[in-house]
Amino acid sequence: MNLNPTPDFSAGLQCPIPISDYPNVLLAHGGGGRLTQMLIERMFLPSFANPALEMLHDGAVLEVNGTRLAFSTDSFVVSPLFFPGGDIGSLAVHGTVNDLAMCGARPLSLATGFILEEGLPMEDLWRVVRSMQQAARAVGVPIVTGDTKVVDRGKGDGVFINTTGIGIIPEGIFVSPRRARAGDLVLINGAIAGHGIAIMSVREGLEFETELASDSAPLHDLVARVLDVAGEQVHVLRDPTRGGLASSLNEIAAQAGVGIRLEEARIPIGDEVRGACEILGLDPLYVANEGKCLVIVAREAAEAALSALRAHPLGAEAAIIGEVVSEHPGQVFLRSRIGGLRVVDMLSGEQLPRIC
């Protein structure tokens, strides 16, 4: 990466975020929607500008001695720490492994940093550490280094975890949000919104006839199988976490300069999750996922990619949910079950804070 040895500090004299509108950081700045995008594009990206960062991928793609590496980092602040289907420990491993996979990489190793709050029960920390150990072992990716800090009581909400990962991108694999092109089809490996609704149900003490569980899972093996059959015809991979399916597709549409048209009837949503969203007044298109993968693939390879997804345990409910079009570039539209079209915009505000 090209670093300027004599930075122009005058560039930092005026904050690019409209401070008169947002004098303080809001929860929505971390929600994966419009304010997150503003923070990245107007403050972080200009400040740290370099070619790898400017791709705005799930991780940086770096070439070292002819080998392409994916490098990604993520922080996890979920509340509560333990929830149906997972906990902050396994989530931290899965989330970073998945970010590497979305770059087309095979994960190699992880680093982790713990920020612990004074007073955190040692038994809870042990549960988290054991969960991370088991998740990393199941994935086959060791945690090779890390760091620990402790903050004053009341300053850390139990534990925050940062994980950083590195992986190798095989030859012939080139995935990027900018590679989406008109005619591509949009696939997803299963039902959406499970993670966010599972967190919300525990946090708010909601009870349903069937326990709602997070979909948190490592996606690297699933992605590898799709890449094995479709290769360079896989143009984009994205895990729709914060901001959900809608925000992820809006980001892709904006970066690639294309439109995306979804078919409501084809988007898999579990009955329990759909019912919970109706009760809570939430749109499942904006609810976070932690075990879902969007695959944007050339039309001629779509059936092969779909078959590969469905042959994997994490892709049994995979479906083609839409297509990339040349019309309305930078926007996402949804064709409803009755045939009407509506704009599916980037998430505004914060629906479900602290869900990853």
FENFENDA-V933608 format. One record per residue. RES is the residue in one letter. SS is DSSP state (alpha for helix, beta for strand, coil for the rest). Layout:
res->(RES/RES)
ss->(SS/SS)
This chain:
res->(M/N/L/N/P/T/P/D/F/S/A/G/L/Q/C/P/I/P/I/S/D/Y/P/N/V/L/L/A/H/G/G/G/G/R/L/T/Q/M/L/I/E/R/M/F/L/P/S/F/A/N/P/A/L/E/M/L/H/D/G/A/V/L/E/V/N/G/T/R/L/A/F/S/T/D/S/F/V/V/S/P/L/F/F/P/G/G/D/I/G/S/L/A/V/H/G/T/V/N/D/L/A/M/C/G/A/R/P/L/S/L/A/T/G/F/I/L/E/E/G/L/P/M/E/D/L/W/R/V/V/R/S/M/Q/Q/A/A/R/A/V/G/V/P/I/V/T/G/D/T/K/V/V/D/R/G/K/G/D/G/V/F/I/N/T/T/G/I/G/I/I/P/E/G/I/F/V/S/P/R/R/A/R/A/G/D/L/V/L/I/N/G/A/I/A/G/H/G/I/A/I/M/S/V/R/E/G/L/E/F/E/T/E/L/A/S/D/S/A/P/L/H/D/L/V/A/R/V/L/D/V/A/G/E/Q/V/H/V/L/R/D/P/T/R/G/G/L/A/S/S/L/N/E/I/A/A/Q/A/G/V/G/I/R/L/E/E/A/R/I/P/I/G/D/E/V/R/G/A/C/E/I/L/G/L/D/P/L/Y/V/A/N/E/G/K/C/L/V/I/V/A/R/E/A/A/E/A/A/L/S/A/L/R/A/H/P/L/G/A/E/A/A/I/I/G/E/V/V/S/E/H/P/G/Q/V/F/L/R/S/R/I/G/G/L/R/V/V/D/M/L/S/G/E/Q/L/P/R/I/C)
ss->(coil/coil/coil/coil/coil/coil/coil/coil/alpha/alpha/alpha/alpha/coil/coil/coil/coil/coil/coil/coil/coil/coil/coil/coil/coil/coil/coil/alpha/alpha/alpha/alpha/coil/coil/coil/alpha/alpha/alpha/alpha/alpha/alpha/alpha/alpha/alpha/alpha/alpha/alpha/alpha/alpha/coil/coil/coil/alpha/alpha/alpha/alpha/coil/coil/coil/coil/coil/beta/beta/beta/beta/beta/coil/coil/beta/beta/beta/beta/beta/beta/beta/beta/beta/beta/coil/coil/coil/coil/coil/beta/beta/coil/coil/beta/beta/alpha/alpha/alpha/alpha/alpha/alpha/alpha/alpha/alpha/alpha/alpha/alpha/alpha/alpha/alpha/coil/coil/beta/beta/beta/beta/beta/beta/beta/beta/beta/beta/beta/beta/beta/coil/coil/coil/coil/alpha/alpha/alpha/alpha/alpha/alpha/alpha/alpha/alpha/alpha/alpha/alpha/alpha/alpha/alpha/alpha/alpha/alpha/coil/coil/beta/beta/beta/beta/beta/beta/beta/beta/beta/beta/coil/coil/coil/coil/coil/coil/coil/beta/beta/beta/beta/beta/beta/beta/beta/beta/beta/beta/coil/coil/coil/coil/coil/coil/coil/alpha/alpha/alpha/coil/coil/coil/coil/coil/beta/beta/beta/beta/coil/coil/coil/coil/coil/alpha/alpha/alpha/alpha/alpha/alpha/alpha/alpha/alpha/alpha/coil/coil/coil/coil/coil/coil/coil/coil/coil/coil/coil/coil/coil/coil/coil/coil/alpha/alpha/alpha/alpha/alpha/alpha/alpha/alpha/alpha/alpha/alpha/alpha/alpha/alpha/beta/beta/beta/beta/beta/coil/coil/coil/coil/coil/alpha/alpha/alpha/alpha/alpha/alpha/alpha/alpha/alpha/alpha/alpha/alpha/alpha/coil/coil/beta/beta/beta/beta/beta/alpha/alpha/alpha/coil/coil/coil/coil/alpha/alpha/alpha/alpha/alpha/alpha/alpha/alpha/alpha/alpha/coil/coil/coil/alpha/alpha/alpha/coil/coil/coil/coil/coil/coil/coil/beta/beta/beta/beta/coil/alpha/alpha/alpha/alpha/alpha/alpha/alpha/alpha/alpha/alpha/alpha/alpha/coil/coil/alpha/alpha/alpha/coil/coil/coil/beta/beta/beta/beta/beta/beta/beta/coil/coil/coil/coil/coil/coil/beta/beta/beta/beta/coil/coil/coil/coil/coil/beta/beta/beta/coil/coil/coil/coil/coil/coil/coil/coil/coil/coil/coil/coil/coil)
